[in-house]
Amino acid sequence: MKYIETVILNLFQDLNGMRSRNKFGMTLVLIIIGISKGAWAIPETQKYENYLNELKTLSGEFTQTNSKGQSVTGTIQISRPGKMRLDYNPPSSLLIVADGKWLVTYDKEADETSYVSLDNTPAAFILRPYIQFSGDVAITSIIPKGNATEISLIRKEDPDAGYISLVFANNPISLKEWSVVDPQGIKTRVVLSKIDSNVDLHPGLFMINSPNLIQQIF
């Protein structure tokens, strides 16, 4: 498999299906969360939840880096709820589109298309109709980083499945980057730049051909 294809799989792998090699460690994290949940009052994260829920569209550029330090670039459009488009710059031939139900990866050079249920990807959290750092997810850390804040989250139903981290600029609040770390510690990071928020985006950017029955099985 090409390097870029591997990067994409790392970024959008099914967090719900992965299993950690060290379940005790993640279980301990949940215990610590339960003990210290009072340390993270709702107002501390509410402003970031409010920002994401008020963010209806986003358009800009991104740099995606894997755990080996290899990077690719491209443009990104998000239309909440449910829709996202990643156009990768050459030499990559990949296009990724989420239409609210499916996350579709199209390799233009190979003329190959793959479909994954959007709900089974980390991208689903950012694209939800309503975002909150509670309910089916739990905060594992809140880390100040100068004029930014990093919030890391796990799925309560599967704490061994790795985690996602969101980094926000604080003044003004904006989403700067996110990263996904799998149970083996492999990290894929996406840094945003030249972002315009709540702009008009053409619906055609997020249109895909529905998968056939065979493609849906996989």
C-alpha positions as CSV (number, residue, x, y, z in Angstrom):
1,M,0.0,0.0,0.0
2,K,1.3,3.5,-0.8
3,Y,2.4,5.7,2.0
4,I,-0.4,8.2,1.5
5,E,-3.0,5.5,1.5
6,T,-1.6,4.2,4.8
7,V,-1.8,7.7,6.3
8,I,-5.4,8.0,5.3
9,L,-6.2,4.6,6.9
10,N,-4.5,5.7,10.1
11,L,-6.4,8.9,10.2
12,F,-9.9,7.4,9.6
13,Q,-9.5,4.0,11.1
14,D,-12.5,2.7,13.1
15,L,-11.8,3.7,16.7
16,N,-14.7,1.6,17.8
17,G,-13.2,-1.5,16.4
18,M,-9.6,-1.3,17.7
19,R,-8.4,-3.1,20.8
20,S,-5.6,-2.0,23.1
21,R,-2.7,-4.2,24.1
22,N,-3.0,-2.8,27.6
23,K,-6.6,-2.7,28.7
24,F,-5.7,-2.2,32.3
25,G,-4.0,1.1,31.5
26,M,-7.1,2.5,29.8
27,T,-9.4,1.2,32.5
28,L,-7.2,3.0,35.1
29,V,-7.6,6.2,33.0
30,L,-11.4,5.8,33.4
31,I,-11.1,5.3,37.1
32,I,-9.0,8.5,37.4
33,I,-11.5,10.4,35.3
34,G,-14.3,9.3,37.6
35,I,-12.4,10.3,40.7
36,S,-11.3,13.7,39.4
37,K,-14.3,14.7,37.2
38,G,-15.0,17.6,39.5
39,A,-11.7,19.2,38.6
40,W,-13.0,19.9,35.1
41,A,-16.0,22.1,35.6
42,I,-18.4,22.5,32.7
43,P,-17.5,26.2,32.2
44,E,-13.9,25.2,31.3
45,T,-15.0,23.2,28.3
46,Q,-18.4,24.8,27.5
47,K,-16.8,27.6,25.5
48,Y,-15.2,25.1,23.2
49,E,-18.4,23.1,22.8
50,N,-20.2,26.4,22.0
51,Y,-17.6,27.2,19.4
52,L,-17.9,23.9,17.7
53,N,-21.7,23.9,17.8
54,E,-21.8,27.4,16.3
55,L,-19.3,26.4,13.6
56,K,-21.6,25.5,10.6
57,T,-19.0,25.6,7.9
58,L,-15.2,25.7,7.6
59,S,-12.9,26.1,4.6
60,G,-9.1,26.2,4.5
61,E,-5.9,24.2,4.2
62,F,-4.4,21.4,6.1
63,T,-1.2,19.6,6.8
64,Q,-1.4,15.9,7.8
65,T,1.6,14.3,9.5
66,N,2.0,10.7,10.6
67,S,4.0,9.3,13.5
68,K,7.1,9.1,11.3
69,G,7.1,12.8,10.5
70,Q,5.9,12.3,6.9
71,S,3.5,15.0,5.7
72,V,0.9,15.6,3.0
73,T,-1.1,18.8,2.4
74,G,-4.4,19.8,0.9
75,T,-7.6,21.8,1.2
76,I,-10.5,21.1,3.6
77,Q,-14.2,22.0,3.6
78,I,-16.6,21.1,6.5
79,S,-20.3,21.6,6.5
80,R,-21.9,20.5,9.8
81,P,-23.7,18.3,10.4
82,G,-22.1,15.4,8.6
83,K,-20.3,16.7,5.6
84,M,-16.6,17.1,4.9
85,R,-14.2,17.2,1.9
86,L,-10.4,16.7,1.9
87,D,-8.6,17.3,-1.4
88,Y,-5.0,16.2,-1.3
89,N,-2.3,18.0,-3.2
90,P,0.0,16.2,-5.6
91,P,1.7,13.8,-5.5
92,S,-1.2,12.4,-3.6
93,S,-4.2,11.4,-5.8
94,L,-6.7,11.0,-3.0
95,L,-10.0,12.7,-2.4
96,I,-12.0,12.0,0.8
97,V,-15.7,13.0,1.1
98,A,-18.2,12.6,3.9
99,D,-21.8,13.0,2.9
100,G,-23.4,12.5,6.3
101,K,-23.7,8.8,6.1
102,W,-20.5,7.5,4.3
103,L,-16.9,8.5,4.4
104,V,-15.6,7.8,0.9
105,T,-12.0,7.6,-0.2
106,Y,-11.3,8.0,-3.9
107,D,-7.9,7.3,-5.4
108,K,-8.1,9.3,-8.7
109,E,-4.9,7.7,-10.1
110,A,-6.0,4.1,-9.4
111,D,-9.7,4.9,-10.0
112,E,-10.6,3.1,-6.8
113,T,-13.2,4.0,-4.3
114,S,-13.8,2.7,-0.7
115,Y,-16.7,3.3,1.6
116,V,-16.7,3.4,5.4
117,S,-19.7,4.2,7.7
118,L,-19.1,7.8,8.9
119,D,-20.2,6.8,12.4
120,N,-17.2,4.4,12.6
121,T,-14.6,7.1,12.1
122,P,-13.1,9.8,14.4
123,A,-14.4,12.4,11.9
124,A,-17.9,11.7,13.1
125,F,-17.3,13.4,16.4
126,I,-16.5,16.8,14.8
127,L,-19.4,16.4,12.3
128,R,-22.1,15.6,14.8
129,P,-25.2,17.8,14.8
130,Y,-24.6,18.6,18.5
131,I,-21.1,18.3,20.1
132,Q,-20.5,17.8,23.8
133,F,-17.5,16.5,25.8
134,S,-19.7,14.2,27.8
135,G,-22.3,11.5,27.2
136,D,-20.7,8.8,25.1
137,V,-17.3,10.4,25.4
138,A,-15.1,11.3,28.3
139,I,-12.3,13.9,28.7
140,T,-8.9,12.3,29.6
141,S,-6.9,15.6,29.7
142,I,-7.1,19.3,29.3
143,I,-3.7,20.8,28.6
144,P,-2.9,24.5,28.3
145,K,-0.5,25.2,25.4
146,G,0.3,28.9,25.5
147,N,-2.6,30.6,23.8
148,A,-4.1,27.3,23.0
149,T,-5.8,24.4,24.8
150,E,-5.7,20.7,24.0
151,I,-8.7,18.5,24.9
152,S,-8.3,14.7,24.6
153,L,-11.3,12.4,24.5
154,I,-12.1,8.7,24.5
155,R,-15.2,6.7,23.8
156,K,-16.7,5.5,27.1
157,E,-18.0,2.3,25.5
158,D,-14.6,1.3,24.2
159,P,-11.8,3.1,26.2
160,D,-9.2,0.7,24.8
161,A,-9.8,2.0,21.3
162,G,-7.4,5.0,21.3
163,Y,-8.3,8.7,21.6
164,I,-8.8,11.9,19.7
165,S,-7.3,15.3,20.7
166,L,-8.6,18.7,19.6
167,V,-6.4,21.8,19.9
168,F,-8.2,25.2,20.1
169,A,-6.7,28.7,19.9
170,N,-8.0,30.7,22.8
171,N,-8.2,34.3,21.6
172,P,-10.3,34.1,19.6
173,I,-11.5,30.5,20.0
174,S,-10.9,28.5,16.9
175,L,-10.1,24.9,16.0
176,K,-6.4,24.7,15.1
177,E,-5.8,21.0,14.8
178,W,-6.8,17.5,15.8
179,S,-4.9,14.2,16.2
180,V,-5.9,10.5,16.5
181,V,-3.8,8.1,18.5
182,D,-4.4,4.4,18.2
183,P,-3.9,1.8,21.0
184,Q,-0.3,1.2,19.9
185,G,0.5,4.9,20.2
186,I,0.6,5.6,16.5
187,K,-0.4,9.2,16.0
188,T,-1.8,11.0,12.9
189,R,-2.0,14.8,13.2
190,V,-4.0,17.3,11.1
191,V,-3.1,21.0,11.4
192,L,-5.4,23.6,9.9
193,S,-4.4,26.9,8.3
194,K,-5.9,29.8,6.4
195,I,-9.3,29.0,7.8
196,D,-12.5,30.8,7.0
197,S,-15.5,30.0,9.2
198,N,-19.2,30.0,8.5
199,V,-18.9,30.8,4.8
200,D,-21.1,29.6,2.0
201,L,-20.1,26.2,0.6
202,H,-21.7,24.6,-2.5
203,P,-23.6,21.5,-1.6
204,G,-22.1,19.7,-4.6
205,L,-18.7,19.6,-2.8
206,F,-20.2,16.8,-0.6
207,M,-22.1,14.8,-3.2
208,I,-21.1,11.1,-3.7
209,N,-22.3,8.1,-5.6
210,S,-24.1,5.8,-3.1
211,P,-22.2,2.5,-2.6
212,N,-23.6,-0.7,-4.1
213,L,-24.5,-3.7,-1.9
214,I,-21.1,-5.3,-2.2
215,Q,-19.4,-2.1,-1.2
216,Q,-21.7,-1.6,1.7
217,I,-20.8,-5.1,3.1
218,F,-17.2,-3.9,3.5
